[in-house]
């Protein structure tokens, strides 16, 4: 598995946060020099469902969670350094038991 990204250089940052579930999930959008868009965020303890328009790759950079992709009954554990892909026009449930789970979401469209 490739080394986890620890820094993005030469990006633009949208200063208004994306806030979900009364602040339990917060992310910021960055735009890379090639126009690719990503979000960097954190998830507090709880269980949250997200829908996807485009395919997404979620990389866990700190903490841990369990993820169930729509259409599956298996909740898969993920910790720092792991990743999962969610198909477009789908969704996933992410559960954080304790602490914070930090992530990078890449839009794969």
Rosetta blueprint (number, residue, H / E / L):
1 X L
2 X L
3 X L
4 X L
5 X L
6 X L
7 X L
8 X L
9 X L
10 X L
11 X L
12 X E
13 X E
14 X L
15 X L
16 X L
17 X L
18 X E
19 X E
20 X E
21 X H
22 X H
23 X H
24 X L
25 X E
26 X E
27 X E
28 X E
29 X E
30 X E
31 X E
32 X L
33 X L
34 X L
35 X L
36 X L
37 X E
38 X E
39 X E
40 X E
41 X E
42 X E
43 X E
44 X L
45 X L
46 X E
47 X E
48 X E
49 X E
50 X E
51 X E
52 X E
53 X L
54 X L
55 X L
56 X E
57 X E
58 X E
59 X E
60 X E
61 X E
62 X E
63 X L
64 X E
65 X E
66 X E
67 X E
68 X E
69 X E
70 X L
71 X L
72 X L
73 X L
74 X L
75 X L
76 X E
77 X E
78 X E
79 X E
80 X L
81 X L
82 X L
83 X E
84 X E
85 X E
86 X E
87 X L
88 X L
89 X L
90 X E
91 X E
92 X E
93 X E
94 X E
95 X E
96 X E
97 X L
98 X L
99 X L
100 X L
101 X E
102 X E
103 X E
104 X E
105 X E
106 X E
107 X E
108 X L
109 X L
